[in-house]
């Protein structure tokens, strides 16, 4: 008695896949027994199919059964039984489905293979000392990079499917017994509730994980380095790995994380403390320098040193623009050059960003359109912005806000803006974690790895900010 009409089933699958050009199948017949292997040749390993599946079947002598195929004949590592309704899903996942006319059972063999790049140092997180591996677009490779560093039975990797059309794999990764169960559940629930047709990158997931998606400020951590993700898992965080993306998301997130850098942990702790102070100073310069310059020039010039005031007066005399329009013009000019340099070919990008800025700036000064102090101030703020590149998008928007506040209300406007932002962030949280921790609220235990860094042997406890279940690092 035959259980499947093999030819008919192949035709059904081919029709369901719209007779795609990469759809393929292969028959095998011995006596009255017939098999069909159904797969997409574009995403399976053809050589492995021949050596581990078809050749062993040809050399086997005797009557075939589904159990013999699964346990004795086929040499692939991952072979499982599947339901008839799952054939299309298995084929699209890069598996070979085996249909026979002597069993109601179907087999699925994992032979997935597609082009991937090797792990290299990510361009966003270069290090002078330390690991130089970075995540790639292949989820399995990324999991391997984590497994290599975390040889722990407590490492949990849960896989969900998101996107009605893309069916993208999303991994929720954490250390059982360390990560807070409430945070794990909240992250899982948020991802399960995502209703969309496609997820192409981790940033498509990120917006669904934010508690305040309308907010300007960053609420979810992201990185391309496996050593950073490993350290965050050890702190009690949850990592979200999205297939086809080299960016791994980490939750919860606090502001102080962007002042930290992977280089800090591979060098002297005194130097790490020093550079974090420099980054904080760079952040303040980037944020308020143009607005502060405007406020002094328009409303508070009497507090400037006389020589400096004379210099500014000499260089701004005769300009066709008001000070506010001048700073705004220079700010927009630098931003346009930055956007152009991102999208030009690499051999033109550097020339455009550096030479273009110099030529336009120098020409603008000589033409009497803009002043040298204005160019210097805006250029300084743009350079300082990249002491914390992870915060660049948010700070760029705030720069424009503070230019408007400084140009319209002077120092009162700047101070009011800073007070409002600090107060806003003080009431901000990421998965029940205070955004400005460990300074507001003050958590002495977590200050050992904040702006100032203690030696690693003093950091015996996990950050209390993230509410880990296991407090001590043992």
TORKOL-4160 file (C-alpha; in steps of 0.2 Angstrom, whole numbers, padded with zeros to 4 digits, m for minus):
474
<pt num="1" X="0000" Y="0000" Z="0000"/>
<pt num="2" X="0007" Y="0017" Z="m0005"/>
<pt num="3" X="0006" Y="0031" Z="0007"/>
<pt num="4" X="0011" Y="0046" Z="m0004"/>
<pt num="5" X="0010" Y="0048" Z="m0023"/>
<pt num="6" X="0028" Y="0054" Z="m0024"/>
<pt num="7" X="0027" Y="0063" Z="m0041"/>
<pt num="8" X="0011" Y="0072" Z="m0036"/>
<pt num="9" X="0018" Y="0078" Z="m0020"/>
<pt num="10" X="0033" Y="0085" Z="m0029"/>
<pt num="11" X="0022" Y="0094" Z="m0041"/>
<pt num="12" X="0012" Y="0101" Z="m0027"/>
<pt num="13" X="0027" Y="0108" Z="m0018"/>
<pt num="14" X="0033" Y="0115" Z="m0035"/>
<pt num="15" X="0017" Y="0124" Z="m0038"/>
<pt num="16" X="0016" Y="0131" Z="m0020"/>
<pt num="17" X="0034" Y="0138" Z="m0023"/>
<pt num="18" X="0028" Y="0146" Z="m0039"/>
<pt num="19" X="0039" Y="0135" Z="m0050"/>
<pt num="20" X="0054" Y="0145" Z="m0043"/>
<pt num="21" X="0070" Y="0143" Z="m0054"/>
<pt num="22" X="0080" Y="0136" Z="m0040"/>
<pt num="23" X="0067" Y="0123" Z="m0035"/>
<pt num="24" X="0074" Y="0106" Z="m0037"/>
<pt num="25" X="0070" Y="0087" Z="m0034"/>
<pt num="26" X="0078" Y="0070" Z="m0037"/>
<pt num="27" X="0070" Y="0053" Z="m0037"/>
<pt num="28" X="0077" Y="0037" Z="m0031"/>
<pt num="29" X="0069" Y="0020" Z="m0036"/>
<pt num="30" X="0072" Y="0002" Z="m0030"/>
<pt num="31" X="0059" Y="m0011" Z="m0035"/>
<pt num="32" X="0042" Y="m0004" Z="m0030"/>
<pt num="33" X="0050" Y="0008" Z="m0017"/>
<pt num="34" X="0052" Y="0026" Z="m0023"/>
<pt num="35" X="0059" Y="0041" Z="m0014"/>
<pt num="36" X="0059" Y="0060" Z="m0019"/>
<pt num="37" X="0071" Y="0073" Z="m0012"/>
<pt num="38" X="0064" Y="0090" Z="m0013"/>
<pt num="39" X="0075" Y="0106" Z="m0010"/>
<pt num="40" X="0080" Y="0123" Z="m0016"/>
<pt num="41" X="0097" Y="0121" Z="m0024"/>
<pt num="42" X="0102" Y="0139" Z="m0021"/>
<pt num="43" X="0103" Y="0137" Z="m0002"/>
<pt num="44" X="0109" Y="0119" Z="0001"/>
<pt num="45" X="0126" Y="0111" Z="0000"/>
<pt num="46" X="0125" Y="0101" Z="m0016"/>
<pt num="47" X="0142" Y="0092" Z="m0013"/>
<pt num="48" X="0136" Y="0087" Z="0005"/>
<pt num="49" X="0119" Y="0081" Z="m0003"/>
<pt num="50" X="0129" Y="0069" Z="m0015"/>
<pt num="51" X="0141" Y="0062" Z="m0002"/>
<pt num="52" X="0130" Y="0061" Z="0014"/>
<pt num="53" X="0113" Y="0058" Z="0006"/>
<pt num="54" X="0112" Y="0051" Z="m0011"/>
<pt num="55" X="0128" Y="0041" Z="m0012"/>
<pt num="56" X="0125" Y="0031" Z="0004"/>
<pt num="57" X="0107" Y="0027" Z="m0002"/>
<pt num="58" X="0114" Y="0020" Z="m0019"/>
<pt num="59" X="0126" Y="0009" Z="m0010"/>
<pt num="60" X="0114" Y="0002" Z="0003"/>
<pt num="61" X="0107" Y="m0015" Z="m0001"/>
<pt num="62" X="0091" Y="m0022" Z="0005"/>
<pt num="63" X="0073" Y="m0016" Z="0008"/>
<pt num="64" X="0071" Y="0003" Z="0013"/>
<pt num="65" X="0062" Y="0009" Z="0028"/>
<pt num="66" X="0060" Y="0026" Z="0035"/>
<pt num="67" X="0069" Y="0021" Z="0051"/>
<pt num="68" X="0084" Y="0014" Z="0041"/>
<pt num="69" X="0085" Y="0030" Z="0031"/>
<pt num="70" X="0085" Y="0040" Z="0047"/>
<pt num="71" X="0097" Y="0030" Z="0058"/>
<pt num="72" X="0108" Y="0019" Z="0046"/>
<pt num="73" X="0108" Y="0025" Z="0028"/>
<pt num="74" X="0109" Y="0044" Z="0028"/>
<pt num="75" X="0125" Y="0052" Z="0035"/>
<pt num="76" X="0119" Y="0070" Z="0038"/>
<pt num="77" X="0120" Y="0076" Z="0056"/>
<pt num="78" X="0103" Y="0084" Z="0058"/>
<pt num="79" X="0089" Y="0073" Z="0052"/>
<pt num="80" X="0071" Y="0074" Z="0059"/>
<pt num="81" X="0054" Y="0069" Z="0056"/>
<pt num="82" X="0042" Y="0082" Z="0050"/>
<pt num="83" X="0023" Y="0084" Z="0046"/>
<pt num="84" X="0016" Y="0085" Z="0029"/>
<pt num="85" X="0010" Y="0103" Z="0032"/>
<pt num="86" X="0028" Y="0108" Z="0036"/>
<pt num="87" X="0036" Y="0103" Z="0020"/>
<pt num="88" X="0036" Y="0121" Z="0012"/>
<pt num="89" X="0043" Y="0129" Z="0028"/>
<pt num="90" X="0057" Y="0115" Z="0029"/>
<pt num="91" X="0062" Y="0118" Z="0011"/>
<pt num="92" X="0063" Y="0137" Z="0013"/>
<pt num="93" X="0074" Y="0134" Z="0028"/>
<pt num="94" X="0087" Y="0126" Z="0017"/>
<pt num="95" X="0083" Y="0108" Z="0021"/>
<pt num="96" X="0080" Y="0093" Z="0010"/>
<pt num="97" X="0063" Y="0084" Z="0013"/>
<pt num="98" X="0062" Y="0066" Z="0009"/>
<pt num="99" X="0045" Y="0059" Z="0003"/>
<pt num="100" X="0042" Y="0041" Z="0001"/>
<pt num="101" X="0029" Y="0029" Z="m0006"/>
<pt num="102" X="0031" Y="0017" Z="0008"/>
<pt num="103" X="0029" Y="0028" Z="0024"/>
<pt num="104" X="0017" Y="0041" Z="0030"/>
<pt num="105" X="0033" Y="0049" Z="0039"/>
<pt num="106" X="0043" Y="0063" Z="0031"/>
<pt num="107" X="0061" Y="0066" Z="0034"/>
<pt num="108" X="0070" Y="0083" Z="0034"/>
<pt num="109" X="0089" Y="0084" Z="0032"/>
<pt num="110" X="0098" Y="0100" Z="0036"/>
<pt num="111" X="0110" Y="0104" Z="0022"/>
<pt num="112" X="0109" Y="0123" Z="0023"/>
<pt num="113" X="0123" Y="0133" Z="0015"/>
<pt num="114" X="0124" Y="0151" Z="0008"/>
<pt num="115" X="0138" Y="0163" Z="0006"/>
<pt num="116" X="0144" Y="0171" Z="0022"/>
<pt num="117" X="0159" Y="0182" Z="0026"/>
<pt num="118" X="0172" Y="0178" Z="0039"/>
<pt num="119" X="0172" Y="0186" Z="0056"/>
<pt num="120" X="0183" Y="0202" Z="0055"/>
<pt num="121" X="0186" Y="0217" Z="0066"/>
<pt num="122" X="0170" Y="0228" Z="0065"/>
<pt num="123" X="0173" Y="0245" Z="0058"/>
<pt num="124" X="0162" Y="0253" Z="0072"/>
<pt num="125" X="0172" Y="0246" Z="0086"/>
<pt num="126" X="0191" Y="0245" Z="0082"/>
<pt num="127" X="0203" Y="0240" Z="0097"/>
<pt num="128" X="0221" Y="0243" Z="0099"/>
<pt num="129" X="0222" Y="0228" Z="0111"/>
<pt num="130" X="0210" Y="0214" Z="0113"/>
<pt num="131" X="0199" Y="0202" Z="0102"/>
<pt num="132" X="0197" Y="0208" Z="0084"/>
<pt num="133" X="0182" Y="0196" Z="0079"/>
<pt num="134" X="0165" Y="0204" Z="0075"/>
<pt num="135" X="0148" Y="0197" Z="0072"/>
<pt num="136" X="0143" Y="0193" Z="0054"/>
<pt num="137" X="0126" Y="0191" Z="0045"/>
<pt num="138" X="0125" Y="0172" Z="0049"/>
<pt num="139" X="0116" Y="0168" Z="0065"/>
<pt num="140" X="0124" Y="0151" Z="0067"/>
<pt num="141" X="0141" Y="0159" Z="0066"/>
<pt num="142" X="0136" Y="0172" Z="0079"/>
<pt num="143" X="0130" Y="0159" Z="0091"/>
<pt num="144" X="0146" Y="0150" Z="0088"/>
<pt num="145" X="0156" Y="0165" Z="0093"/>
<pt num="146" X="0146" Y="0166" Z="0109"/>
<pt num="147" X="0148" Y="0148" Z="0113"/>
<pt num="148" X="0167" Y="0149" Z="0111"/>
<pt num="149" X="0167" Y="0162" Z="0125"/>
<pt num="150" X="0153" Y="0155" Z="0136"/>
<pt num="151" X="0156" Y="0137" Z="0139"/>
<pt num="152" X="0142" Y="0136" Z="0151"/>
<pt num="153" X="0127" Y="0125" Z="0152"/>
<pt num="154" X="0117" Y="0140" Z="0158"/>
<pt num="155" X="0118" Y="0149" Z="0142"/>
<pt num="156" X="0100" Y="0149" Z="0135"/>
<pt num="157" X="0096" Y="0152" Z="0116"/>
<pt num="158" X="0078" Y="0153" Z="0112"/>
<pt num="159" X="0073" Y="0155" Z="0094"/>
<pt num="160" X="0057" Y="0164" Z="0088"/>
<pt num="161" X="0051" Y="0167" Z="0070"/>
<pt num="162" X="0046" Y="0185" Z="0066"/>
<pt num="163" X="0039" Y="0192" Z="0049"/>
<pt num="164" X="0025" Y="0184" Z="0040"/>
<pt num="165" X="0035" Y="0184" Z="0023"/>
<pt num="166" X="0053" Y="0184" Z="0029"/>
<pt num="167" X="0051" Y="0171" Z="0044"/>
<pt num="168" X="0067" Y="0179" Z="0051"/>
<pt num="169" X="0075" Y="0169" Z="0066"/>
<pt num="170" X="0077" Y="0180" Z="0081"/>
<pt num="171" X="0087" Y="0172" Z="0096"/>
<pt num="172" X="0084" Y="0178" Z="0114"/>
<pt num="173" X="0100" Y="0174" Z="0123"/>
<pt num="174" X="0104" Y="0175" Z="0142"/>
<pt num="175" X="0112" Y="0166" Z="0156"/>
<pt num="176" X="0099" Y="0156" Z="0166"/>
<pt num="177" X="0101" Y="0159" Z="0185"/>
<pt num="178" X="0109" Y="0176" Z="0182"/>
<pt num="179" X="0097" Y="0186" Z="0170"/>
<pt num="180" X="0082" Y="0193" Z="0178"/>
<pt num="181" X="0067" Y="0182" Z="0174"/>
<pt num="182" X="0055" Y="0197" Z="0173"/>
<pt num="183" X="0066" Y="0205" Z="0160"/>
<pt num="184" X="0068" Y="0189" Z="0150"/>
<pt num="185" X="0049" Y="0187" Z="0149"/>
<pt num="186" X="0046" Y="0205" Z="0145"/>
<pt num="187" X="0058" Y="0204" Z="0130"/>
<pt num="188" X="0051" Y="0188" Z="0124"/>
<pt num="189" X="0033" Y="0194" Z="0125"/>
<pt num="190" X="0037" Y="0210" Z="0115"/>
<pt num="191" X="0046" Y="0200" Z="0101"/>
<pt num="192" X="0031" Y="0188" Z="0101"/>
<pt num="193" X="0019" Y="0202" Z="0099"/>
<pt num="194" X="0028" Y="0209" Z="0083"/>
<pt num="195" X="0016" Y="0209" Z="0068"/>
<pt num="196" X="0025" Y="0213" Z="0052"/>
<pt num="197" X="0028" Y="0206" Z="0035"/>
<pt num="198" X="0047" Y="0207" Z="0036"/>
<pt num="199" X="0062" Y="0209" Z="0047"/>
<pt num="200" X="0078" Y="0213" Z="0038"/>
<pt num="201" X="0089" Y="0219" Z="0052"/>
<pt num="202" X="0090" Y="0220" Z="0071"/>
<pt num="203" X="0085" Y="0238" Z="0070"/>
<pt num="204" X="0068" Y="0232" Z="0063"/>
<pt num="205" X="0066" Y="0223" Z="0080"/>
<pt num="206" X="0074" Y="0237" Z="0091"/>
<pt num="207" X="0059" Y="0249" Z="0089"/>
<pt num="208" X="0047" Y="0236" Z="0096"/>
<pt num="209" X="0058" Y="0233" Z="0111"/>
<pt num="210" X="0058" Y="0252" Z="0116"/>
<pt num="211" X="0047" Y="0257" Z="0130"/>
<pt num="212" X="0046" Y="0274" Z="0123"/>
<pt num="213" X="0047" Y="0272" Z="0104"/>
<pt num="214" X="0043" Y="0291" Z="0101"/>
<pt num="215" X="0058" Y="0296" Z="0112"/>
<pt num="216" X="0074" Y="0304" Z="0105"/>
<pt num="217" X="0085" Y="0294" Z="0117"/>
<pt num="218" X="0093" Y="0277" Z="0114"/>
<pt num="219" X="0084" Y="0264" Z="0125"/>
<pt num="220" X="0092" Y="0247" Z="0118"/>
<pt num="221" X="0111" Y="0243" Z="0118"/>
<pt num="222" X="0119" Y="0237" Z="0102"/>
<pt num="223" X="0136" Y="0230" Z="0097"/>
<pt num="224" X="0145" Y="0220" Z="0084"/>
<pt num="225" X="0158" Y="0212" Z="0096"/>
<pt num="226" X="0156" Y="0195" Z="0104"/>
<pt num="227" X="0167" Y="0199" Z="0118"/>
<pt num="228" X="0156" Y="0214" Z="0123"/>
<pt num="229" X="0140" Y="0204" Z="0122"/>
<pt num="230" X="0148" Y="0190" Z="0132"/>
<pt num="231" X="0152" Y="0203" Z="0146"/>
<pt num="232" X="0135" Y="0210" Z="0146"/>
<pt num="233" X="0127" Y="0192" Z="0147"/>
<pt num="234" X="0138" Y="0189" Z="0162"/>
<pt num="235" X="0131" Y="0206" Z="0170"/>
<pt num="236" X="0114" Y="0198" Z="0169"/>
<pt num="237" X="0108" Y="0206" Z="0152"/>
<pt num="238" X="0098" Y="0199" Z="0138"/>
<pt num="239" X="0105" Y="0198" Z="0121"/>
<pt num="240" X="0094" Y="0198" Z="0105"/>
<pt num="241" X="0102" Y="0190" Z="0089"/>
<pt num="242" X="0094" Y="0193" Z="0073"/>
<pt num="243" X="0098" Y="0182" Z="0058"/>
<pt num="244" X="0105" Y="0192" Z="0043"/>
<pt num="245" X="0112" Y="0206" Z="0054"/>
<pt num="246" X="0129" Y="0208" Z="0062"/>
<pt num="247" X="0121" Y="0220" Z="0076"/>
<pt num="248" X="0117" Y="0211" Z="0092"/>
<pt num="249" X="0105" Y="0220" Z="0104"/>
<pt num="250" X="0107" Y="0220" Z="0123"/>
<pt num="251" X="0094" Y="0224" Z="0136"/>
<pt num="252" X="0093" Y="0233" Z="0148"/>
<pt num="253" X="0103" Y="0249" Z="0143"/>
<pt num="254" X="0109" Y="0263" Z="0153"/>
<pt num="255" X="0117" Y="0279" Z="0147"/>
<pt num="256" X="0134" Y="0276" Z="0155"/>
<pt num="257" X="0137" Y="0261" Z="0143"/>
<pt num="258" X="0140" Y="0273" Z="0129"/>
<pt num="259" X="0154" Y="0281" Z="0139"/>
<pt num="260" X="0162" Y="0264" Z="0140"/>
<pt num="261" X="0173" Y="0256" Z="0126"/>
<pt num="262" X="0180" Y="0239" Z="0124"/>
<pt num="263" X="0197" Y="0246" Z="0124"/>
<pt num="264" X="0194" Y="0252" Z="0142"/>
<pt num="265" X="0195" Y="0234" Z="0148"/>
<pt num="266" X="0211" Y="0229" Z="0139"/>
<pt num="267" X="0222" Y="0243" Z="0146"/>
<pt num="268" X="0227" Y="0251" Z="0163"/>
<pt num="269" X="0212" Y="0256" Z="0174"/>
<pt num="270" X="0219" Y="0273" Z="0177"/>
<pt num="271" X="0220" Y="0277" Z="0159"/>
<pt num="272" X="0202" Y="0270" Z="0156"/>
<pt num="273" X="0196" Y="0282" Z="0169"/>
<pt num="274" X="0205" Y="0297" Z="0161"/>
<pt num="275" X="0198" Y="0293" Z="0143"/>
<pt num="276" X="0180" Y="0291" Z="0150"/>
<pt num="277" X="0182" Y="0309" Z="0158"/>
<pt num="278" X="0188" Y="0315" Z="0141"/>
<pt num="279" X="0173" Y="0307" Z="0132"/>
<pt num="280" X="0161" Y="0315" Z="0145"/>
<pt num="281" X="0169" Y="0332" Z="0142"/>
<pt num="282" X="0168" Y="0329" Z="0123"/>
<pt num="283" X="0150" Y="0325" Z="0125"/>
<pt num="284" X="0147" Y="0342" Z="0134"/>
<pt num="285" X="0157" Y="0351" Z="0121"/>
<pt num="286" X="0147" Y="0343" Z="0106"/>
<pt num="287" X="0131" Y="0347" Z="0115"/>
<pt num="288" X="0132" Y="0365" Z="0120"/>
<pt num="289" X="0147" Y="0373" Z="0111"/>
<pt num="290" X="0138" Y="0381" Z="0096"/>
<pt num="291" X="0124" Y="0387" Z="0107"/>
<pt num="292" X="0135" Y="0393" Z="0121"/>
<pt num="293" X="0146" Y="0403" Z="0108"/>
<pt num="294" X="0130" Y="0411" Z="0101"/>
<pt num="295" X="0123" Y="0415" Z="0119"/>
<pt num="296" X="0140" Y="0424" Z="0123"/>
<pt num="297" X="0140" Y="0433" Z="0107"/>
<pt num="298" X="0122" Y="0440" Z="0107"/>
<pt num="299" X="0118" Y="0442" Z="0125"/>
<pt num="300" X="0133" Y="0440" Z="0137"/>
<pt num="301" X="0147" Y="0447" Z="0128"/>
<pt num="302" X="0152" Y="0457" Z="0143"/>
<pt num="303" X="0158" Y="0442" Z="0152"/>
<pt num="304" X="0171" Y="0438" Z="0138"/>
<pt num="305" X="0189" Y="0443" Z="0140"/>
<pt num="306" X="0192" Y="0460" Z="0131"/>
<pt num="307" X="0205" Y="0453" Z="0118"/>
<pt num="308" X="0194" Y="0439" Z="0114"/>
<pt num="309" X="0179" Y="0450" Z="0112"/>
<pt num="310" X="0189" Y="0462" Z="0100"/>
<pt num="311" X="0194" Y="0447" Z="0090"/>
<pt num="312" X="0176" Y="0441" Z="0088"/>
<pt num="313" X="0171" Y="0459" Z="0083"/>
<pt num="314" X="0184" Y="0460" Z="0070"/>
<pt num="315" X="0181" Y="0444" Z="0062"/>
<pt num="316" X="0162" Y="0446" Z="0062"/>
<pt num="317" X="0161" Y="0464" Z="0056"/>
<pt num="318" X="0153" Y="0465" Z="0039"/>
<pt num="319" X="0145" Y="0448" Z="0038"/>
<pt num="320" X="0129" Y="0447" Z="0029"/>
<pt num="321" X="0121" Y="0435" Z="0041"/>
<pt num="322" X="0116" Y="0437" Z="0059"/>
<pt num="323" X="0126" Y="0427" Z="0072"/>
<pt num="324" X="0112" Y="0415" Z="0073"/>
<pt num="325" X="0110" Y="0412" Z="0054"/>
<pt num="326" X="0129" Y="0411" Z="0053"/>
<pt num="327" X="0131" Y="0397" Z="0065"/>
<pt num="328" X="0115" Y="0388" Z="0058"/>
<pt num="329" X="0122" Y="0389" Z="0041"/>
<pt num="330" X="0139" Y="0382" Z="0046"/>
<pt num="331" X="0131" Y="0368" Z="0056"/>
<pt num="332" X="0120" Y="0363" Z="0041"/>
<pt num="333" X="0135" Y="0364" Z="0029"/>
<pt num="334" X="0145" Y="0352" Z="0040"/>
<pt num="335" X="0130" Y="0340" Z="0041"/>
<pt num="336" X="0128" Y="0340" Z="0022"/>
<pt num="337" X="0146" Y="0336" Z="0020"/>
<pt num="338" X="0145" Y="0322" Z="0033"/>
<pt num="339" X="0130" Y="0314" Z="0024"/>
<pt num="340" X="0138" Y="0316" Z="0007"/>
<pt num="341" X="0154" Y="0307" Z="0013"/>
<pt num="342" X="0144" Y="0293" Z="0019"/>
<pt num="343" X="0136" Y="0289" Z="0002"/>
<pt num="344" X="0150" Y="0293" Z="m0009"/>
<pt num="345" X="0162" Y="0278" Z="m0015"/>
<pt num="346" X="0176" Y="0276" Z="m0002"/>
<pt num="347" X="0189" Y="0283" Z="m0013"/>
<pt num="348" X="0179" Y="0299" Z="m0015"/>
<pt num="349" X="0172" Y="0300" Z="0003"/>
<pt num="350" X="0188" Y="0305" Z="0012"/>
<pt num="351" X="0192" Y="0319" Z="m0001"/>
<pt num="352" X="0175" Y="0326" Z="0000"/>
<pt num="353" X="0174" Y="0326" Z="0019"/>
<pt num="354" X="0191" Y="0333" Z="0023"/>
<pt num="355" X="0196" Y="0343" Z="0007"/>
<pt num="356" X="0178" Y="0349" Z="0005"/>
<pt num="357" X="0176" Y="0355" Z="0022"/>
<pt num="358" X="0193" Y="0365" Z="0021"/>
<pt num="359" X="0190" Y="0372" Z="0004"/>
<pt num="360" X="0172" Y="0378" Z="0008"/>
<pt num="361" X="0176" Y="0384" Z="0025"/>
<pt num="362" X="0191" Y="0394" Z="0019"/>
<pt num="363" X="0182" Y="0400" Z="0004"/>
<pt num="364" X="0167" Y="0405" Z="0015"/>
<pt num="365" X="0179" Y="0415" Z="0027"/>
<pt num="366" X="0188" Y="0424" Z="0013"/>
<pt num="367" X="0171" Y="0428" Z="0004"/>
<pt num="368" X="0165" Y="0436" Z="0020"/>
<pt num="369" X="0150" Y="0425" Z="0022"/>
<pt num="370" X="0156" Y="0416" Z="0038"/>
<pt num="371" X="0168" Y="0420" Z="0052"/>
<pt num="372" X="0184" Y="0410" Z="0058"/>
<pt num="373" X="0177" Y="0408" Z="0076"/>
<pt num="374" X="0161" Y="0401" Z="0070"/>
<pt num="375" X="0169" Y="0388" Z="0059"/>
<pt num="376" X="0181" Y="0383" Z="0073"/>
<pt num="377" X="0167" Y="0382" Z="0086"/>
<pt num="378" X="0155" Y="0371" Z="0075"/>
<pt num="379" X="0170" Y="0360" Z="0069"/>
<pt num="380" X="0175" Y="0357" Z="0087"/>
<pt num="381" X="0158" Y="0352" Z="0092"/>
<pt num="382" X="0157" Y="0340" Z="0077"/>
<pt num="383" X="0174" Y="0332" Z="0081"/>
<pt num="384" X="0169" Y="0331" Z="0099"/>
<pt num="385" X="0153" Y="0322" Z="0094"/>
<pt num="386" X="0163" Y="0306" Z="0089"/>
<pt num="387" X="0171" Y="0304" Z="0106"/>
<pt num="388" X="0154" Y="0294" Z="0109"/>
<pt num="389" X="0149" Y="0289" Z="0091"/>
<pt num="390" X="0135" Y="0278" Z="0098"/>
<pt num="391" X="0126" Y="0294" Z="0104"/>
<pt num="392" X="0130" Y="0304" Z="0088"/>
<pt num="393" X="0112" Y="0303" Z="0080"/>
<pt num="394" X="0104" Y="0310" Z="0096"/>
<pt num="395" X="0117" Y="0323" Z="0100"/>
<pt num="396" X="0116" Y="0330" Z="0082"/>
<pt num="397" X="0098" Y="0333" Z="0085"/>
<pt num="398" X="0101" Y="0341" Z="0102"/>
<pt num="399" X="0115" Y="0352" Z="0095"/>
<pt num="400" X="0102" Y="0360" Z="0084"/>
<pt num="401" X="0090" Y="0362" Z="0098"/>
<pt num="402" X="0104" Y="0371" Z="0109"/>
<pt num="403" X="0108" Y="0382" Z="0094"/>
<pt num="404" X="0090" Y="0388" Z="0094"/>
<pt num="405" X="0090" Y="0390" Z="0113"/>
<pt num="406" X="0107" Y="0399" Z="0114"/>
<pt num="407" X="0102" Y="0411" Z="0100"/>
<pt num="408" X="0085" Y="0415" Z="0106"/>
<pt num="409" X="0086" Y="0415" Z="0126"/>
<pt num="410" X="0105" Y="0415" Z="0129"/>
<pt num="411" X="0112" Y="0406" Z="0144"/>
<pt num="412" X="0095" Y="0405" Z="0152"/>
<pt num="413" X="0089" Y="0395" Z="0138"/>
<pt num="414" X="0105" Y="0383" Z="0138"/>
<pt num="415" X="0103" Y="0380" Z="0157"/>
<pt num="416" X="0085" Y="0377" Z="0155"/>
<pt num="417" X="0087" Y="0365" Z="0141"/>
<pt num="418" X="0100" Y="0355" Z="0151"/>
<pt num="419" X="0090" Y="0355" Z="0167"/>
<pt num="420" X="0075" Y="0349" Z="0157"/>
<pt num="421" X="0085" Y="0335" Z="0148"/>
<pt num="422" X="0093" Y="0329" Z="0164"/>
<pt num="423" X="0076" Y="0329" Z="0173"/>
<pt num="424" X="0068" Y="0320" Z="0158"/>
<pt num="425" X="0082" Y="0306" Z="0159"/>
<pt num="426" X="0081" Y="0305" Z="0177"/>
<pt num="427" X="0063" Y="0299" Z="0175"/>
<pt num="428" X="0068" Y="0288" Z="0161"/>
<pt num="429" X="0070" Y="0269" Z="0162"/>
<pt num="430" X="0074" Y="0254" Z="0152"/>
<pt num="431" X="0066" Y="0238" Z="0157"/>
<pt num="432" X="0064" Y="0244" Z="0175"/>
<pt num="433" X="0082" Y="0250" Z="0175"/>
<pt num="434" X="0086" Y="0269" Z="0179"/>
<pt num="435" X="0093" Y="0277" Z="0164"/>
<pt num="436" X="0106" Y="0287" Z="0173"/>
<pt num="437" X="0111" Y="0273" Z="0185"/>
<pt num="438" X="0123" Y="0272" Z="0195"/>
<pt num="439" X="0123" Y="0291" Z="0198"/>
<pt num="440" X="0104" Y="0294" Z="0199"/>
<pt num="441" X="0099" Y="0284" Z="0209"/>
<pt num="442" X="0117" Y="0283" Z="0217"/>
<pt num="443" X="0122" Y="0264" Z="0218"/>
<pt num="444" X="0139" Y="0263" Z="0226"/>
<pt num="445" X="0142" Y="0245" Z="0221"/>
<pt num="446" X="0140" Y="0250" Z="0202"/>
<pt num="447" X="0152" Y="0265" Z="0203"/>
<pt num="448" X="0167" Y="0253" Z="0202"/>
<pt num="449" X="0164" Y="0253" Z="0183"/>
<pt num="450" X="0156" Y="0270" Z="0179"/>
<pt num="451" X="0166" Y="0285" Z="0174"/>
<pt num="452" X="0180" Y="0280" Z="0185"/>
<pt num="453" X="0186" Y="0262" Z="0184"/>
<pt num="454" X="0192" Y="0251" Z="0198"/>
<pt num="455" X="0204" Y="0236" Z="0195"/>
<pt num="456" X="0194" Y="0221" Z="0189"/>
<pt num="457" X="0198" Y="0211" Z="0205"/>
<pt num="458" X="0188" Y="0224" Z="0215"/>
<pt num="459" X="0172" Y="0221" Z="0204"/>
<pt num="460" X="0166" Y="0206" Z="0213"/>
<pt num="461" X="0148" Y="0209" Z="0211"/>
<pt num="462" X="0137" Y="0211" Z="0195"/>
<pt num="463" X="0129" Y="0228" Z="0192"/>
<pt num="464" X="0114" Y="0230" Z="0204"/>
<pt num="465" X="0106" Y="0242" Z="0191"/>
<pt num="466" X="0101" Y="0227" Z="0180"/>
<pt num="467" X="0094" Y="0217" Z="0195"/>
<pt num="468" X="0103" Y="0200" Z="0191"/>
<pt num="469" X="0097" Y="0185" Z="0201"/>
<pt num="470" X="0115" Y="0180" Z="0205"/>
<pt num="471" X="0124" Y="0195" Z="0213"/>
<pt num="472" X="0142" Y="0189" Z="0216"/>
<pt num="473" X="0154" Y="0185" Z="0202"/>
<pt num="474" X="0160" Y="0167" Z="0206"/>
